[in-house]
Amino acid sequence: MHEFSLAKEIERIVAETLAERDGKLSQVNLVVGGLSGVLPDALLSALEFISSEGPLKGAKFIIREEPAVFTCSACSAVTNPLAPIFCCMECGSVKGELTGGTEFYIESLEVEE
Amino acid sequence: MSIKYEVMKNVLATNRLQAAHNRDFLRKSKIYTLNVMGSPGSGKTTLIEALIKELGSSGKSAVIEGDLATSLDGERISKLGVEVFQINTVGACHLNAEMIHRSLSQMDLTDTAFLFIENIGNLVCPAAYDLGEELRMALVSTPEGDDKPYKYPVLFRTADLLVVTKADLLGAVEFNIHRAEDDARKVRQDISIFQVSAMKGEGISELGEHIQTQREKMPKKFP
């Protein structure tokens, strides 16, 4: 539900980045972790809605989803646990750390010259 | 021709920066800040009222009330004679660090020891926003059901504290306290868990004591 605020923040960052560069924005590449609390579909709808005008006008949005990554301190395995329970998928231990899945960033922009 | 520019910017970076600024200000002012999260009706306002009374002997409290609309909760709390600032998000589903910053600048926080931030009733969106708090408290009331930590792991993973509210109804409603606690610990190993009934006053002194102990450990500045 907060994806609209996030889309507005993406618009602001894109405008800031484009201010220093020439060309027409064609694509925005985003990375969304499975534990970031961001719903990719809802974010896409919000981006499509606000891109009818302004800095994002005419751009295409590509979202790469990253799974949760659990690094186990019992058996050292690095696995992708499924929410809601974050544990090692090899040995089942809950001792360890989530080392991925919370990311949410703009990876790159593509512009047409 | 198409050219690709690397950006690598976190979308929430601005919020994190603002949250860090809030945290620095609050620590320097010796104000221990709690972000209170939970569903609508989970008992956030009632718990805050009970904690203000419980902690009264150790210091003054202040409250930032987040609501979509209305100032009903703010009016309730101001009856306790504490500083209250009401934020109306006009439909937005969460508070962010910028809203807290704006509120802080308009509040009288002289001699304030505890600041409670009552977030919007929602178990999804507040998870993504750091407000500059020291303690993130997530509430689950017994009538809501014991499956909430399991169903909303992203939010409970960010919580330092799980408070099971309306514990006086255990037995009257279907709520397996062991299931809720086990699931919460699977979502976050080091989560602290308390059972309270704010209306009956049960468990409030234990929770108050925990908050006091945590406050004594608060660093003097950020980071």
Interface residues (C-beta under 8 A of the other chain):
Chain A: M1 H2 S5 L6 E9 I10 I13 T17 R21 G23 S26 Q27 L30 L35 S36 G37 V38 A83 P84 I85 F86 C87 V94 K95 L98 E103 F104 Y105 I106 E107 S108 L109 E110 V111 E112 E113
Chain B: M1 S2 I3 K4 Y5 E6 V7 M8 K9 N10 V11 L12 T14 A92 C93 H94 N96 N122 V124 C125 A127 A128 Y129 P149 Y150 K151 Y152 P153 V154 L155 R157 D183 R185 K186 V187 Q189
